[in-house]
Amino acid sequence: MRRRLSLILLAAALLVLAALAFWPQGDLAVARLFWSGGKFVGRGPTAETIRMIAWYLPFVILAIFALAWGLGRLGVVTPRYTPPGRSVVFLALTMALGPGLVVNSVLKERSHRPRPVQTQEFGGPWSFKPFYRFDGQCQRNCSFVSGETASAFWMVAPASLAPAPWRPAAMAGALAFGVGVGALRMAFGGHYLSDVIGAALIALIIVALTRRILLGRLR
């Protein structure tokens, strides 16, 4: 059942991304839902604080796992509370490959896609570009894909290490966290829907494949 649900969600995300490829104006239509009174509705001190907490949380979780492993190796923490070294490698590797390499080092630096706040439709100076066009005017740290969303969906990796009875709730919470961060980034005018979906797919696929290779299938 869990595998079937995962495949359904993956197929739905791919279908939406394909639809936005055939109808790029859909990205603008969704962005307009967050545009009111000449600005994006997410901007403000409260939302900025939530954004910063969400940005740092995945790195805090990774650091906690690494610290627990290190303390376990030193004999400070009992084996019961010490994560296996392979699990720590899995978390670090998926963070480095997904949000780190593929998203921030490759796509965001080479897509040249202007963010919503940078496009003429929302008061910016540059032309809107579909996600598959890499000929925009943005030069670095561009819109496609969303780095913060990729890091948020990476939270599925530590959630997959939760004890079996708690794992479904942990993974559902991680997915909800990713959706919430993606929605917040759109509310800030920082990303389009296709940026968010692309980031989620990259993070989740890398987590799933790496987990299968290093740790085996979920049970």
C-alpha positions as CSV (number, residue, x, y, z in Angstrom):
1,M,0.0,0.0,0.0
2,R,2.8,2.4,0.9
3,R,4.7,1.7,-2.3
4,R,1.5,2.2,-4.4
5,L,0.8,5.5,-2.7
6,S,4.3,6.6,-3.3
7,L,4.0,5.7,-7.0
8,I,0.7,7.6,-7.3
9,L,2.2,10.7,-5.7
10,L,5.2,10.5,-8.0
11,A,3.0,10.1,-11.1
12,A,0.9,13.0,-10.0
13,A,3.9,15.3,-9.6
14,L,5.3,14.3,-13.0
15,L,1.9,14.9,-14.6
16,V,1.7,18.4,-13.1
17,L,5.3,19.2,-14.2
18,A,4.4,17.9,-17.7
19,A,1.3,20.1,-17.8
20,L,3.4,23.1,-16.9
21,A,5.8,22.3,-19.7
22,F,2.9,22.3,-22.2
23,W,1.2,25.3,-20.5
24,P,3.9,27.5,-19.0
25,Q,1.3,30.2,-18.2
26,G,0.1,27.8,-15.5
27,D,3.1,28.8,-13.4
28,L,2.1,32.5,-13.7
29,A,-1.5,31.6,-12.8
30,V,-0.4,29.9,-9.6
31,A,2.0,32.7,-8.8
32,R,-0.8,35.2,-9.1
33,L,-2.7,33.4,-6.3
34,F,0.1,34.7,-4.0
35,W,0.1,38.3,-5.4
36,S,-2.1,40.9,-3.9
37,G,-1.8,44.7,-3.5
38,G,1.3,44.9,-5.7
39,K,3.3,42.5,-3.6
40,F,3.6,38.8,-2.7
41,V,1.5,38.0,0.4
42,G,4.2,35.9,2.1
43,R,6.6,38.8,2.7
44,G,6.7,40.0,6.4
45,P,8.6,39.4,9.6
46,T,6.6,36.5,10.8
47,A,6.9,34.6,7.5
48,E,10.6,35.4,7.4
49,T,11.1,33.9,10.8
50,I,9.3,30.8,9.8
51,R,11.4,30.6,6.7
52,M,14.6,30.8,8.6
53,I,13.6,28.1,11.0
54,A,12.5,25.9,8.1
55,W,15.8,26.6,6.3
56,Y,18.0,25.5,9.3
57,L,16.0,22.6,10.5
58,P,17.2,20.0,8.0
59,F,20.8,20.9,8.8
60,V,20.1,20.7,12.6
61,I,18.6,17.2,12.1
62,L,21.7,16.1,10.1
63,A,24.0,17.5,12.8
64,I,22.1,15.7,15.6
65,F,22.4,12.4,13.8
66,A,26.2,13.0,13.2
67,L,26.7,14.1,16.8
68,A,24.8,11.1,18.2
69,W,26.9,8.8,16.1
70,G,30.1,10.5,17.2
71,L,29.2,10.4,20.9
72,G,28.3,6.7,20.5
73,R,31.7,6.0,19.0
74,L,33.2,7.7,22.1
75,G,31.1,5.6,24.4
76,V,29.2,8.7,25.7
77,V,25.8,7.5,24.3
78,T,24.5,4.0,24.7
79,P,24.2,1.9,21.5
80,R,20.4,2.1,21.8
81,Y,20.5,5.8,21.0
82,T,23.4,5.7,18.5
83,P,22.5,5.6,14.8
84,P,24.5,3.2,12.6
85,G,27.3,4.8,10.7
86,R,25.7,3.8,7.4
87,S,22.5,5.7,8.3
88,V,24.6,8.9,8.9
89,V,26.4,8.3,5.6
90,F,23.0,8.0,3.9
91,L,21.7,11.3,5.4
92,A,24.9,13.2,4.6
93,L,25.2,11.8,1.1
94,T,21.6,12.5,0.1
95,M,21.9,16.1,1.5
96,A,25.1,16.6,-0.5
97,L,23.8,15.1,-3.7
98,G,20.3,16.5,-3.8
99,P,20.1,20.0,-2.3
100,G,23.8,20.4,-2.5
101,L,25.1,19.2,-5.9
102,V,22.1,18.8,-8.2
103,V,20.0,21.7,-7.0
104,N,22.3,24.4,-5.8
105,S,25.5,23.7,-7.6
106,V,24.1,22.7,-11.0
107,L,20.5,23.7,-11.7
108,K,20.2,27.0,-9.8
109,E,23.5,28.2,-11.3
110,R,22.7,27.2,-14.9
111,S,19.0,27.5,-15.4
112,H,19.1,31.3,-15.7
113,R,15.3,31.4,-14.8
114,P,14.2,34.6,-13.2
115,R,12.2,34.3,-10.0
116,P,8.6,35.5,-9.9
117,V,9.6,38.8,-8.2
118,Q,12.2,39.4,-11.0
119,T,9.7,39.0,-13.8
120,Q,7.8,41.8,-15.6
121,E,4.4,40.2,-14.6
122,F,5.2,41.0,-11.0
123,G,7.0,44.3,-11.3
124,G,10.4,42.9,-12.0
125,P,12.7,43.8,-14.9
126,W,13.0,40.5,-16.7
127,S,11.0,38.2,-19.0
128,F,9.2,35.1,-17.7
129,K,10.8,31.8,-18.8
130,P,9.3,28.3,-18.6
131,F,11.2,25.9,-16.4
132,Y,12.7,24.1,-19.4
133,R,14.2,27.2,-21.0
134,F,17.7,28.0,-19.8
135,D,18.1,31.3,-21.6
136,G,16.8,33.7,-19.0
137,Q,18.5,36.8,-17.7
138,C,19.2,35.6,-14.1
139,Q,22.9,34.9,-13.7
140,R,23.2,33.1,-10.4
141,N,21.1,31.5,-7.7
142,C,18.1,31.4,-10.0
143,S,14.6,30.2,-9.7
144,F,14.8,26.6,-11.1
145,V,14.7,24.7,-8.9
146,S,14.0,25.7,-5.3
147,G,16.9,24.9,-2.9
148,E,14.9,25.4,0.3
149,T,12.2,23.1,-1.0
150,A,14.7,20.4,-1.9
151,S,16.2,20.6,1.6
152,A,12.7,20.5,3.2
153,F,11.8,17.3,1.2
154,W,15.1,15.8,2.2
155,M,13.5,15.5,5.6
156,V,12.0,12.3,4.3
157,A,15.4,10.7,4.6
158,P,15.7,10.9,8.4
159,A,11.9,10.2,8.7
160,S,12.6,6.9,6.8
161,L,14.9,5.9,9.7
162,A,12.3,6.2,12.3
163,P,11.2,2.9,14.1
164,A,8.6,1.0,12.0
165,P,5.6,1.9,14.1
166,W,6.3,5.6,13.9
167,R,7.6,5.7,10.3
168,P,4.4,6.4,8.4
169,A,3.6,9.4,10.7
170,A,7.2,10.6,10.4
171,M,7.3,10.4,6.7
172,A,3.8,12.1,6.4
173,G,5.1,14.9,8.6
174,A,8.3,15.2,6.4
175,L,6.2,15.4,3.3
176,A,3.9,18.0,4.8
177,F,6.9,20.0,5.9
178,G,8.2,20.0,2.3
179,V,4.8,21.1,0.9
180,G,4.6,23.9,3.5
181,V,8.1,25.2,2.7
182,G,7.4,25.0,-1.0
183,A,4.1,27.0,-0.6
184,L,6.0,29.6,1.6
185,R,8.6,30.0,-1.1
186,M,5.8,30.7,-3.7
187,A,4.1,33.1,-1.3
188,F,7.4,35.0,-1.0
189,G,7.6,35.3,-4.8
190,G,10.8,33.3,-4.7
191,H,9.7,30.4,-6.9
192,Y,7.1,29.1,-9.3
193,L,5.1,25.9,-8.8
194,S,7.4,24.0,-11.3
195,D,10.4,25.1,-9.3
196,V,8.9,23.5,-6.2
197,I,7.8,20.3,-7.9
198,G,11.1,19.9,-9.6
199,A,13.0,20.3,-6.3
200,A,10.7,17.8,-4.5
201,L,11.1,15.2,-7.2
202,I,14.9,15.6,-7.2
203,A,15.2,15.3,-3.5
204,L,12.8,12.4,-3.1
205,I,14.2,10.4,-6.0
206,I,17.8,10.8,-4.7
207,V,16.7,9.8,-1.2
208,A,14.8,6.7,-2.4
209,L,17.6,5.5,-4.7
210,T,20.4,6.1,-2.2
211,R,18.4,4.5,0.6
212,R,17.8,1.4,-1.5
213,I,21.5,1.1,-2.3
214,L,22.9,1.8,1.2
215,L,20.2,0.5,3.5
216,G,17.8,-1.7,1.5
217,R,14.0,-1.4,1.0
218,L,11.8,0.0,3.7
219,R,10.1,-2.6,5.8
